């Protein structure tokens, strides 16, 4: 089920070289295959996670992998936040491990945000849960000029301010955590939202102010006043980071906030702003609405991107910098 055979098949279509799939990632049989193939041949090792040593960052597993190669390149930014053998331990066994071109691009763009952003610097946070983003908010609030919060993440913050959010997503266990920053003047929260009894309810969704959410309904998108508010906040931005959609964009009645703010981001890019979108759902949203080509950098990192924006040193990046 988890074999890399489909990857090998696709590589054969993409590359002008012979591609051999090894039946394992270590052992004498794999070494014999590598030694026997003609120069210019690609050998794809079988899935590393078939061995428990990969996720345990086992030193002996690292040494077995290192015996197969003269050089090491890590181009998997999406796994750079994991302390796994192939990511964190293996590069330490090479004199000069290298970052691949994608890794270099990801670190380059994200470093510009965390170290020297052109101003005004605007951050947009969305997604279903604020628990995924509290450390990002805490790290970026001192760095940015404005931080906009929408999507399900906004309702925990609104609840912390004393609003009744009805049946909207709300992480009650985080109310004390978000209280630390919810009154920050840089923070811009929704003025209104699109509500319904449920995402699949037959009723027509409508916009209500955030202080008037009915107790039996839930907020499923930012409202039109908030869309205008967010677009104004982006009007003069020189750097924008967006992590998390602003509503349940998969369903048409609740996609407007994400679409309109996405278009404003595209306009900021055309004006010359540095715009970065990260997180799987946000990337899926801008792809769905045809905006991928209108953003400076679409990060493939997912959790790794968020970890970087939290200010963490990523286990897969640290050994490359050390060497």
ChimeraX attribute file (.defattr): number of C-alpha atoms within 10 A of each C-alpha:
attribute: neighborCount
match mode: 1-to-1
recipient: residues
	/A:1	4
	/A:2	9
	/A:3	15
	/A:4	16
	/A:5	18
	/A:6	10
	/A:7	12
	/A:8	20
	/A:9	13
	/A:10	11
	/A:11	17
	/A:12	15
	/A:13	11
	/A:14	9
	/A:15	10
	/A:16	11
	/A:17	13
	/A:18	14
	/A:19	18
	/A:20	19
	/A:21	19
	/A:22	20
	/A:23	16
	/A:24	17
	/A:25	21
	/A:26	21
	/A:27	12
	/A:28	9
	/A:29	13
	/A:30	19
	/A:31	16
	/A:32	11
	/A:33	14
	/A:34	20
	/A:35	11
	/A:36	9
	/A:37	13
	/A:38	9
	/A:39	10
	/A:40	10
	/A:41	13
	/A:42	19
	/A:43	16
	/A:44	19
	/A:45	19
	/A:46	19
	/A:47	16
	/A:48	19
	/A:49	15
	/A:50	13
	/A:51	14
	/A:52	12
	/A:53	17
	/A:54	22
	/A:55	16
	/A:56	13
	/A:57	19
	/A:58	17
	/A:59	15
	/A:60	13
	/A:61	21
	/A:62	23
	/A:63	15
	/A:64	14
	/A:65	20
	/A:66	20
	/A:67	12
	/A:68	16
	/A:69	11
	/A:70	9
	/A:71	13
	/A:72	19
	/A:73	15
	/A:74	22
	/A:75	19
	/A:76	17
	/A:77	27
	/A:78	17
	/A:79	21
	/A:80	26
	/A:81	23
	/A:82	18
	/A:83	17
	/A:84	21
	/A:85	25
	/A:86	25
	/A:87	29
	/A:88	24
	/A:89	23
	/A:90	25
	/A:91	26
	/A:92	18
	/A:93	18
	/A:94	16
	/A:95	11
	/A:96	16
	/A:97	20
	/A:98	20
	/A:99	20
	/A:100	14
	/A:101	12
	/A:102	15
	/A:103	21
	/A:104	15
	/A:105	16
	/A:106	22
	/A:107	17
	/A:108	11
	/A:109	18
	/A:110	20
	/A:111	15
	/A:112	13
	/A:113	23
	/A:114	16
	/A:115	9
	/A:116	11
	/A:117	19
	/A:118	16
	/A:119	14
	/A:120	17
	/A:121	24
	/A:122	26
	/A:123	27
	/A:124	22
	/A:125	22
	/A:126	24
	/A:127	23
	/A:128	21
	/A:129	18
	/A:130	27
	/A:131	16
	/A:132	16
	/A:133	20
	/A:134	18
	/A:135	17
	/A:136	20
	/A:137	24
	/A:138	16
	/A:139	16
	/A:140	22
	/A:141	19
	/A:142	11
	/A:143	18
	/A:144	23
	/A:145	18
	/A:146	23
	/A:147	25
	/A:148	23
	/A:149	28
	/A:150	31
	/A:151	27
	/A:152	27
	/A:153	27
	/A:154	27
	/A:155	30
	/A:156	26
	/A:157	27
	/A:158	20
	/A:159	19
	/A:160	19
	/A:161	14
	/A:162	10
	/A:163	15
	/A:164	17
	/A:165	23
	/A:166	20
	/A:167	18
	/A:168	25
	/A:169	19
	/A:170	22
	/A:171	16
	/A:172	13
	/A:173	10
	/A:174	15
	/A:175	17
	/A:176	10
	/A:177	14
	/A:178	21
	/A:179	15
	/A:180	10
	/A:181	15
	/A:182	18
	/A:183	13
	/A:184	13
	/A:185	11
	/A:186	16
	/A:187	17
	/A:188	20
	/A:189	20
	/A:190	23
	/A:191	16
	/A:192	21
	/A:193	30
	/A:194	24
	/A:195	28
	/A:196	26
	/A:197	20
	/A:198	16
	/A:199	17
	/A:200	8
	/A:201	9
	/A:202	9
	/A:203	10
	/A:204	9
	/A:205	19
	/A:206	12
	/A:207	18
	/A:208	19
	/A:209	15
	/A:210	23
	/A:211	14
	/A:212	14
	/A:213	23
	/A:214	18
	/A:215	12
	/A:216	13
	/A:217	17
	/A:218	22
	/A:219	33
	/A:220	29
	/A:221	30
	/A:222	32
	/A:223	27
	/A:224	19
	/A:225	16
	/A:226	21
	/A:227	25
	/A:228	14
	/A:229	16
	/A:230	24
	/A:231	18
	/A:232	12
	/A:233	19
	/A:234	25
	/A:235	14
	/A:236	15
	/A:237	24
	/A:238	19
	/A:239	25
	/A:240	28
	/A:241	22
	/A:242	25
	/A:243	25
	/A:244	28
	/A:245	33
	/A:246	34
	/A:247	28
	/A:248	23
	/A:249	24
	/A:250	13
	/A:251	12
	/A:252	8
	/A:253	18
	/A:254	24
	/A:255	20
	/A:256	21
	/A:257	28
	/A:258	26
	/A:259	22
	/A:260	16
	/A:261	20
	/A:262	26
	/A:263	19
	/A:264	19
	/A:265	28
	/A:266	21
	/A:267	16
	/A:268	24
	/A:269	20
	/A:270	14
	/A:271	13
	/A:272	13
	/A:273	23
	/A:274	23
	/A:275	26
	/A:276	22
	/A:277	25
	/A:278	23
	/A:279	21
	/A:280	16
	/A:281	18
	/A:282	24
	/A:283	21
	/A:284	16
	/A:285	22
	/A:286	23
	/A:287	13
	/A:288	13
	/A:289	14
	/A:290	13
	/A:291	16
	/A:292	18
	/A:293	11
	/A:294	18
	/A:295	22
	/A:296	20
	/A:297	18
	/A:298	21
	/A:299	24
	/A:300	19
	/A:301	21
	/A:302	20
	/A:303	19
	/A:304	24
	/A:305	24
	/A:306	20
	/A:307	19
	/A:308	20
	/A:309	22
	/A:310	18
	/A:311	15
	/A:312	13
	/A:313	13
	/A:314	20
	/A:315	17
	/A:316	29
	/A:317	21
	/A:318	15
	/A:319	20
	/A:320	19
	/A:321	11
	/A:322	10
	/A:323	13
